[in-house]
Amino acid sequence: MNLWSYDLNNGSRKQLTYYTDFDIQFPASGPADTYMMKAKLYSFV
């Protein structure tokens, strides 16, 4: 699983991450979007 964004105004989608070996776990949105992969936390700002 990778992160995607979706534009509510025009319905366009954009892939934000391109992982192929492991899935992202526990995505969370907020001031800095975070997710876990391979027991490490990452921030997507």
PDB file with one MODEL, atoms N, CA, C and O in Angstrom:
MODEL        1
ATOM      1  N   MET A   1       0.847  -1.171   0.000  1.00  0.00           N
ATOM      2  CA  MET A   1       0.000   0.000   0.000  1.00  0.00           C
ATOM      3  C   MET A   1       0.894   1.237   0.000  1.00  0.00           C
ATOM      4  O   MET A   1       1.891   1.288   0.720  1.00  0.00           O
ATOM      5  N   ASN A   2       0.545   2.205  -0.787  1.00  0.00           N
ATOM      6  CA  ASN A   2       1.242   3.479  -0.865  1.00  0.00           C
ATOM      7  C   ASN A   2       0.284   4.612  -0.511  1.00  0.00           C
ATOM      8  O   ASN A   2      -0.928   4.410  -0.423  1.00  0.00           O
ATOM      9  N   LEU A   3       0.836   5.794  -0.311  1.00  0.00           N
ATOM     10  CA  LEU A   3       0.007   6.975  -0.014  1.00  0.00           C
ATOM     11  C   LEU A   3      -0.385   7.673  -1.303  1.00  0.00           C
ATOM     12  O   LEU A   3       0.414   7.810  -2.229  1.00  0.00           O
ATOM     13  N   TRP A   4      -1.633   8.109  -1.339  1.00  0.00           N
ATOM     14  CA  TRP A   4      -2.174   8.846  -2.473  1.00  0.00           C
ATOM     15  C   TRP A   4      -2.868  10.099  -1.961  1.00  0.00           C
ATOM     16  O   TRP A   4      -3.324  10.140  -0.819  1.00  0.00           O
ATOM     17  N   SER A   5      -2.945  11.115  -2.805  1.00  0.00           N
ATOM     18  CA  SER A   5      -3.764  12.282  -2.498  1.00  0.00           C
ATOM     19  C   SER A   5      -4.923  12.319  -3.486  1.00  0.00           C
ATOM     20  O   SER A   5      -4.818  11.829  -4.610  1.00  0.00           O
ATOM     21  N   TYR A   6      -6.027  12.908  -3.044  1.00  0.00           N
ATOM     22  CA  TYR A   6      -7.225  13.019  -3.876  1.00  0.00           C
ATOM     23  C   TYR A   6      -7.723  14.449  -3.803  1.00  0.00           C
ATOM     24  O   TYR A   6      -7.973  14.963  -2.713  1.00  0.00           O
ATOM     25  N   ASP A   7      -7.868  15.094  -4.940  1.00  0.00           N
ATOM     26  CA  ASP A   7      -8.354  16.474  -5.007  1.00  0.00           C
ATOM     27  C   ASP A   7      -9.879  16.462  -5.081  1.00  0.00           C
ATOM     28  O   ASP A   7     -10.461  15.961  -6.043  1.00  0.00           O
ATOM     29  N   LEU A   8     -10.510  17.012  -4.063  1.00  0.00           N
ATOM     30  CA  LEU A   8     -11.974  17.019  -4.015  1.00  0.00           C
ATOM     31  C   LEU A   8     -12.596  17.915  -5.079  1.00  0.00           C
ATOM     32  O   LEU A   8     -13.740  17.695  -5.475  1.00  0.00           O
ATOM     33  N   ASN A   9     -11.865  18.918  -5.545  1.00  0.00           N
ATOM     34  CA  ASN A   9     -12.416  19.847  -6.536  1.00  0.00           C
ATOM     35  C   ASN A   9     -12.519  19.239  -7.923  1.00  0.00           C
ATOM     36  O   ASN A   9     -13.529  19.415  -8.604  1.00  0.00           O
ATOM     37  N   ASN A  10     -11.480  18.521  -8.352  1.00  0.00           N
ATOM     38  CA  ASN A  10     -11.526  18.001  -9.721  1.00  0.00           C
ATOM     39  C   ASN A  10     -11.420  16.480  -9.809  1.00  0.00           C
ATOM     40  O   ASN A  10     -11.441  15.927 -10.909  1.00  0.00           O
ATOM     41  N   GLY A  11     -11.306  15.793  -8.664  1.00  0.00           N
ATOM     42  CA  GLY A  11     -11.293  14.330  -8.666  1.00  0.00           C
ATOM     43  C   GLY A  11      -9.978  13.705  -9.095  1.00  0.00           C
ATOM     44  O   GLY A  11      -9.912  12.496  -9.317  1.00  0.00           O
ATOM     45  N   SER A  12      -8.932  14.509  -9.214  1.00  0.00           N
ATOM     46  CA  SER A  12      -7.651  13.942  -9.638  1.00  0.00           C
ATOM     47  C   SER A  12      -6.965  13.245  -8.465  1.00  0.00           C
ATOM     48  O   SER A  12      -7.124  13.631  -7.307  1.00  0.00           O
ATOM     49  N   ARG A  13      -6.195  12.204  -8.803  1.00  0.00           N
ATOM     50  CA  ARG A  13      -5.445  11.453  -7.809  1.00  0.00           C
ATOM     51  C   ARG A  13      -3.960  11.570  -8.114  1.00  0.00           C
ATOM     52  O   ARG A  13      -3.566  11.675  -9.275  1.00  0.00           O
ATOM     53  N   LYS A  14      -3.124  11.552  -7.054  1.00  0.00           N
ATOM     54  CA  LYS A  14      -1.681  11.647  -7.217  1.00  0.00           C
ATOM     55  C   LYS A  14      -1.010  10.689  -6.237  1.00  0.00           C
ATOM     56  O   LYS A  14      -1.263  10.747  -5.034  1.00  0.00           O
ATOM     57  N   GLN A  15      -0.156   9.811  -6.753  1.00  0.00           N
ATOM     58  CA  GLN A  15       0.563   8.892  -5.886  1.00  0.00           C
ATOM     59  C   GLN A  15       1.715   9.639  -5.214  1.00  0.00           C
ATOM     60  O   GLN A  15       2.495  10.310  -5.890  1.00  0.00           O
ATOM     61  N   LEU A  16       1.829   9.525  -3.878  1.00  0.00           N
ATOM     62  CA  LEU A  16       2.821  10.262  -3.117  1.00  0.00           C
ATOM     63  C   LEU A  16       4.038   9.424  -2.732  1.00  0.00           C
ATOM     64  O   LEU A  16       5.138   9.957  -2.593  1.00  0.00           O
ATOM     65  N   THR A  17       3.847   8.123  -2.560  1.00  0.00           N
ATOM     66  CA  THR A  17       4.968   7.227  -2.249  1.00  0.00           C
ATOM     67  C   THR A  17       4.978   6.086  -3.259  1.00  0.00           C
ATOM     68  O   THR A  17       3.956   5.765  -3.865  1.00  0.00           O
ATOM     69  N   TYR A  18       6.137   5.488  -3.427  1.00  0.00           N
ATOM     70  CA  TYR A  18       6.309   4.444  -4.453  1.00  0.00           C
ATOM     71  C   TYR A  18       7.037   3.227  -3.894  1.00  0.00           C
ATOM     72  O   TYR A  18       7.989   2.737  -4.502  1.00  0.00           O
ATOM     73  N   TYR A  19       6.593   2.738  -2.739  1.00  0.00           N
ATOM     74  CA  TYR A  19       7.219   1.563  -2.141  1.00  0.00           C
ATOM     75  C   TYR A  19       6.760   0.297  -2.854  1.00  0.00           C
ATOM     76  O   TYR A  19       5.597   0.180  -3.240  1.00  0.00           O
ATOM     77  N   THR A  20       7.676  -0.645  -3.026  1.00  0.00           N
ATOM     78  CA  THR A  20       7.317  -1.912  -3.663  1.00  0.00           C
ATOM     79  C   THR A  20       7.633  -3.113  -2.780  1.00  0.00           C
ATOM     80  O   THR A  20       7.130  -4.209  -3.028  1.00  0.00           O
ATOM     81  N   ASP A  21       8.466  -2.921  -1.747  1.00  0.00           N
ATOM     82  CA  ASP A  21       8.875  -4.069  -0.946  1.00  0.00           C
ATOM     83  C   ASP A  21       8.029  -4.286   0.308  1.00  0.00           C
ATOM     84  O   ASP A  21       7.835  -5.430   0.720  1.00  0.00           O
ATOM     85  N   PHE A  22       7.521  -3.219   0.924  1.00  0.00           N
ATOM     86  CA  PHE A  22       6.706  -3.326   2.129  1.00  0.00           C
ATOM     87  C   PHE A  22       5.527  -2.366   2.034  1.00  0.00           C
ATOM     88  O   PHE A  22       5.602  -1.334   1.367  1.00  0.00           O
ATOM     89  N   ASP A  23       4.439  -2.720   2.710  1.00  0.00           N
ATOM     90  CA  ASP A  23       3.273  -1.837   2.771  1.00  0.00           C
ATOM     91  C   ASP A  23       3.445  -0.797   3.871  1.00  0.00           C
ATOM     92  O   ASP A  23       4.103  -1.047   4.881  1.00  0.00           O
ATOM     93  N   ILE A  24       2.849   0.365   3.663  1.00  0.00           N
ATOM     94  CA  ILE A  24       2.775   1.388   4.697  1.00  0.00           C
ATOM     95  C   ILE A  24       1.715   0.954   5.704  1.00  0.00           C
ATOM     96  O   ILE A  24       0.669   0.422   5.332  1.00  0.00           O
ATOM     97  N   GLN A  25       2.002   1.191   6.993  1.00  0.00           N
ATOM     98  CA  GLN A  25       1.050   0.846   8.043  1.00  0.00           C
ATOM     99  C   GLN A  25       0.699   2.089   8.845  1.00  0.00           C
ATOM    100  O   GLN A  25       1.520   2.995   8.989  1.00  0.00           O
ATOM    101  N   PHE A  26      -0.495   2.129   9.354  1.00  0.00           N
ATOM    102  CA  PHE A  26      -0.976   3.170  10.266  1.00  0.00           C
ATOM    103  C   PHE A  26      -0.804   4.587   9.730  1.00  0.00           C
ATOM    104  O   PHE A  26      -0.220   5.423  10.419  1.00  0.00           O
ATOM    105  N   PRO A  27      -1.289   4.887   8.531  1.00  0.00           N
ATOM    106  CA  PRO A  27      -1.200   6.272   8.060  1.00  0.00           C
ATOM    107  C   PRO A  27      -2.067   7.180   8.931  1.00  0.00           C
ATOM    108  O   PRO A  27      -3.161   6.795   9.344  1.00  0.00           O
ATOM    109  N   ALA A  28      -1.577   8.379   9.204  1.00  0.00           N
ATOM    110  CA  ALA A  28      -2.307   9.346  10.019  1.00  0.00           C
ATOM    111  C   ALA A  28      -2.134  10.727   9.413  1.00  0.00           C
ATOM    112  O   ALA A  28      -1.032  11.088   8.999  1.00  0.00           O
ATOM    113  N   SER A  29      -3.205  11.500   9.356  1.00  0.00           N
ATOM    114  CA  SER A  29      -3.118  12.842   8.787  1.00  0.00           C
ATOM    115  C   SER A  29      -3.149  13.878   9.891  1.00  0.00           C
ATOM    116  O   SER A  29      -3.700  13.641  10.966  1.00  0.00           O
ATOM    117  N   GLY A  30      -2.565  15.009   9.622  1.00  0.00           N
ATOM    118  CA  GLY A  30      -2.504  16.109  10.574  1.00  0.00           C
ATOM    119  C   GLY A  30      -1.579  17.173  10.004  1.00  0.00           C
ATOM    120  O   GLY A  30      -1.395  17.251   8.790  1.00  0.00           O
ATOM    121  N   PRO A  31      -0.993  17.999  10.879  1.00  0.00           N
ATOM    122  CA  PRO A  31      -0.045  19.020  10.385  1.00  0.00           C
ATOM    123  C   PRO A  31       1.102  18.402   9.588  1.00  0.00           C
ATOM    124  O   PRO A  31       1.549  18.971   8.592  1.00  0.00           O
ATOM    125  N   ALA A  32       1.578  17.232  10.032  1.00  0.00           N
ATOM    126  CA  ALA A  32       2.586  16.477   9.282  1.00  0.00           C
ATOM    127  C   ALA A  32       2.055  15.054   9.157  1.00  0.00           C
ATOM    128  O   ALA A  32       1.954  14.347  10.159  1.00  0.00           O
ATOM    129  N   ASP A  33       1.718  14.625   7.958  1.00  0.00           N
ATOM    130  CA  ASP A  33       1.211  13.268   7.766  1.00  0.00           C
ATOM    131  C   ASP A  33       2.313  12.282   8.112  1.00  0.00           C
ATOM    132  O   ASP A  33       3.459  12.443   7.692  1.00  0.00           O
ATOM    133  N   THR A  34       1.959  11.263   8.877  1.00  0.00           N
ATOM    134  CA  THR A  34       2.944  10.271   9.294  1.00  0.00           C
ATOM    135  C   THR A  34       2.454   8.883   8.934  1.00  0.00           C
ATOM    136  O   THR A  34       1.259   8.653   8.753  1.00  0.00           O
ATOM    137  N   TYR A  35       3.396   7.968   8.835  1.00  0.00           N
ATOM    138  CA  TYR A  35       3.071   6.567   8.606  1.00  0.00           C
ATOM    139  C   TYR A  35       4.213   5.714   9.114  1.00  0.00           C
ATOM    140  O   TYR A  35       5.316   6.208   9.346  1.00  0.00           O
ATOM    141  N   MET A  36       3.945   4.427   9.288  1.00  0.00           N
ATOM    142  CA  MET A  36       4.963   3.500   9.740  1.00  0.00           C
ATOM    143  C   MET A  36       5.236   2.496   8.637  1.00  0.00           C
ATOM    144  O   MET A  36       4.318   2.035   7.959  1.00  0.00           O
ATOM    145  N   MET A  37       6.505   2.164   8.465  1.00  0.00           N
ATOM    146  CA  MET A  37       6.895   1.115   7.531  1.00  0.00           C
ATOM    147  C   MET A  37       8.140   0.459   8.085  1.00  0.00           C
ATOM    148  O   MET A  37       9.096   1.138   8.458  1.00  0.00           O
ATOM    149  N   LYS A  38       8.128  -0.871   8.138  1.00  0.00           N
ATOM    150  CA  LYS A  38       9.263  -1.641   8.639  1.00  0.00           C
ATOM    151  C   LYS A  38       9.673  -1.177  10.045  1.00  0.00           C
ATOM    152  O   LYS A  38      10.863  -1.043  10.329  1.00  0.00           O
ATOM    153  N   ALA A  39       8.695  -0.933  10.918  1.00  0.00           N
ATOM    154  CA  ALA A  39       8.901  -0.540  12.319  1.00  0.00           C
ATOM    155  C   ALA A  39       9.579   0.817  12.475  1.00  0.00           C
ATOM    156  O   ALA A  39      10.150   1.096  13.529  1.00  0.00           O
ATOM    157  N   LYS A  40       9.530   1.673  11.443  1.00  0.00           N
ATOM    158  CA  LYS A  40      10.070   3.019  11.532  1.00  0.00           C
ATOM    159  C   LYS A  40       8.967   4.024  11.197  1.00  0.00           C
ATOM    160  O   LYS A  40       8.114   3.756  10.351  1.00  0.00           O
ATOM    161  N   LEU A  41       8.985   5.179  11.864  1.00  0.00           N
ATOM    162  CA  LEU A  41       8.019   6.231  11.579  1.00  0.00           C
ATOM    163  C   LEU A  41       8.583   7.191  10.554  1.00  0.00           C
ATOM    164  O   LEU A  41       9.757   7.554  10.614  1.00  0.00           O
ATOM    165  N   TYR A  42       7.749   7.602   9.612  1.00  0.00           N
ATOM    166  CA  TYR A  42       8.131   8.547   8.575  1.00  0.00           C
ATOM    167  C   TYR A  42       7.131   9.692   8.579  1.00  0.00           C
ATOM    168  O   TYR A  42       5.961   9.508   8.913  1.00  0.00           O
ATOM    169  N   SER A  43       7.599  10.864   8.208  1.00  0.00           N
ATOM    170  CA  SER A  43       6.743  12.042   8.117  1.00  0.00           C
ATOM    171  C   SER A  43       6.710  12.514   6.678  1.00  0.00           C
ATOM    172  O   SER A  43       7.747  12.640   6.027  1.00  0.00           O
ATOM    173  N   PHE A  44       5.511  12.771   6.191  1.00  0.00           N
ATOM    174  CA  PHE A  44       5.334  13.260   4.821  1.00  0.00           C
ATOM    175  C   PHE A  44       4.748  14.652   4.915  1.00  0.00           C
ATOM    176  O   PHE A  44       3.553  14.807   5.168  1.00  0.00           O
ATOM    177  N   VAL A  45       5.579  15.674   4.712  1.00  0.00           N
ATOM    178  CA  VAL A  45       5.123  17.052   4.875  1.00  0.00           C
ATOM    179  C   VAL A  45       4.893  17.682   3.518  1.00  0.00           C
ATOM    180  O   VAL A  45       4.504  18.847   3.436  1.00  0.00           O
TER     181      VAL A  45
ENDMDL
END
